[in-house]
Amino acid sequence: MTRYAHLWDSTKCIGCGACIIECVSGNHPELMESDNKSWDWVASNIRRIEIEGLVPRILLLQCQNCDNPPCVHACPTGASYIDKSDGLVKIDPNKCIGCRYCVTSCPYNARWVHPVTGLPEKCLGDTCLFIVEKLGGKPICVSVCPAEARDFGDIDDPNSSISKKLRSSRYIRLLESKGTSPKFFVIVG
């Protein structure tokens, strides 16, 4: 089985925001002038979190596409589900009733509500899903990163670029103690 995952290399990221802007323009062009009211942020599937301290840091956060996703378990209609063909957490808008249980149950605060449709949104957006599923490419955020700080691929394939990077890097997964088995890897050294 294919199990897609995201990788963000915090040691290479230059904080330029290209991934965030391209996520909005590619997946939600109608919201280029709007804010994501859920996050008080741009209408992107990627959220930038600034961490204050001796050395200021950033964290880029998005859907972790968990193997044990609380959003799927909380969904009363089955609109949120794990796609068995690729391991990604997806939303079927035709089954979604807009209850927002998936939004509130996510420990990563990685879902948001579209201001026009009232339905939940998350990474991967429709355009990125099309690129991955139909064209065999990588999501927009990966392709536009000038520092090559992002990757995406099948972690069950030992020859994939993401698997090779994980084998040769020190990484963390966010909030592992929650039991979600996140598939978003952050290289820290």
C-alpha positions in Angstrom: 0.0 0.0 0.0 1.1 3.5 -0.7 1.4 5.8 2.4 2.0 9.4 1.4 3.7 11.7 3.9 5.0 15.3 4.0 8.4 16.3 5.2 9.5 19.8 6.2 13.2 20.4 6.8 13.4 23.2 9.4 17.2 23.3 8.9 16.8 24.4 5.3 13.7 26.5 5.5 14.4 30.2 4.8 10.9 31.4 6.0 10.1 33.0 2.7 6.4 31.9 2.7 6.4 30.7 -1.0 4.8 27.5 0.1 2.0 29.3 1.9 1.2 31.8 -0.9 1.3 29.2 -3.6 -1.0 26.9 -1.5 -3.6 29.7 -1.5 -3.2 30.6 -5.1 -3.3 27.0 -6.3 -6.0 25.6 -4.0 -8.1 28.6 -3.0 -7.5 31.4 -5.6 -11.0 32.8 -4.8 -9.6 33.6 -1.3 -6.4 35.4 -2.3 -7.7 38.6 -0.7 -9.3 36.9 2.3 -8.2 35.7 5.7 -8.7 32.3 7.2 -10.9 33.3 10.1 -10.3 30.0 12.0 -6.6 30.8 12.3 -6.6 34.6 11.8 -4.2 33.9 9.0 -4.2 33.8 5.2 -6.6 31.3 3.6 -3.9 28.6 3.2 -3.7 25.0 4.2 -0.3 25.8 5.8 -0.1 27.9 8.9 3.1 29.8 10.0 3.6 29.8 13.7 6.2 32.1 15.2 7.9 30.9 18.4 9.4 33.6 20.5 12.6 32.9 22.5 16.3 33.6 22.5 16.4 32.6 18.9 13.0 33.3 17.1 11.8 30.2 15.2 9.0 29.3 12.9 7.0 26.2 12.5 5.0 25.5 9.4 2.0 23.5 10.3 -0.5 21.6 8.2 -2.6 18.5 8.2 -0.5 15.6 9.5 -2.5 13.0 7.4 -2.4 10.8 10.5 -2.7 7.0 10.4 -5.0 7.3 13.5 -6.8 10.6 12.8 -9.1 12.0 15.4 -10.9 14.0 12.7 -12.0 10.8 11.0 -13.2 9.2 14.2 -15.2 12.3 15.1 -17.0 12.6 11.8 -20.6 11.5 12.1 -21.2 11.0 8.4 -18.0 9.4 7.1 -17.2 12.6 5.1 -13.7 12.5 6.7 -11.9 9.3 5.8 -8.6 7.7 5.1 -8.2 6.9 1.5 -7.0 3.2 1.4 -5.2 3.7 -1.9 -2.7 6.4 -0.6 -3.2 6.7 3.1 -4.2 10.4 2.9 -6.9 11.8 5.1 -9.6 13.3 2.8 -13.0 15.0 2.9 -16.0 14.0 0.8 -17.9 17.4 0.5 -21.0 15.5 -0.6 -21.2 13.7 2.7 -20.1 16.7 4.9 -22.9 18.4 6.9 -20.7 21.2 8.1 -20.8 20.2 11.8 -17.1 21.0 12.3 -16.4 18.1 14.6 -13.4 17.3 12.5 -12.1 20.9 12.9 -12.4 20.8 16.7 -11.1 17.3 17.1 -7.8 17.9 15.3 -5.0 18.3 18.0 -2.9 20.1 15.4 -5.5 22.8 14.6 -4.8 21.9 11.0 -8.3 22.2 9.6 -10.2 25.4 8.9 -13.6 26.5 7.6 -14.0 27.9 4.1 -15.7 31.3 4.5 -18.0 30.8 1.5 -18.9 27.1 1.5 -18.8 26.7 5.3 -17.1 23.3 4.9 -13.8 22.2 6.4 -10.6 22.5 4.4 -7.2 20.9 4.9 -4.0 19.9 3.2 -4.0 18.5 0.5 -6.3 20.8 -1.4 -8.1 19.8 -4.6 -5.4 21.2 -6.9 -2.6 19.4 -5.0 -4.7 16.1 -5.0 -5.1 16.4 -8.7 -1.3 17.0 -9.2 -0.5 14.0 -7.0 -3.2 11.5 -8.1 -3.5 12.4 -11.8 -0.2 13.8 -12.8 2.1 11.8 -10.5 3.7 15.0 -9.2 4.2 16.6 -5.8 2.0 19.1 -4.0 2.5 22.8 -4.9 4.3 23.7 -1.6 7.0 21.1 -2.4 7.5 22.2 -6.0 7.8 26.0 -5.2 10.1 25.8 -2.2 13.4 27.6 -3.3 15.3 26.0 -0.5 14.2 22.5 -1.2 13.0 22.3 2.4 9.9 20.3 1.6 9.2 16.8 0.3 6.3 14.5 -0.2 6.1 10.9 -1.2 5.5 7.3 -0.2 7.1 6.4 3.1 6.5 2.7 2.4 8.8 2.9 -0.7 12.4 2.7 0.5 13.6 4.3 -2.7 11.4 7.4 -2.5 13.1 10.7 -1.9 11.2 11.2 1.4 12.3 7.8 2.7 15.9 8.4 1.8 15.8 11.8 3.6 14.2 10.3 6.7 16.9 7.6 6.8 19.7 10.1 6.8 18.2 12.8 9.0 17.2 13.4 12.6 13.4 14.2 12.7 10.5 14.6 14.9 6.7 14.1 14.5 4.5 16.6 16.3 2.3 15.5 19.2 3.2 11.9 18.9 2.0 11.3 22.4 -1.6 11.9 21.2 -1.5 8.5 19.5 -2.4 10.0 16.0 0.6 8.5 14.2 1.2 11.6 12.2 2.8 11.4 8.7 4.3 14.9 8.8 8.0 14.7 9.5 10.0 17.7 10.7 13.8 17.4 10.1 15.5 19.1 13.0 19.2 18.2 12.3 
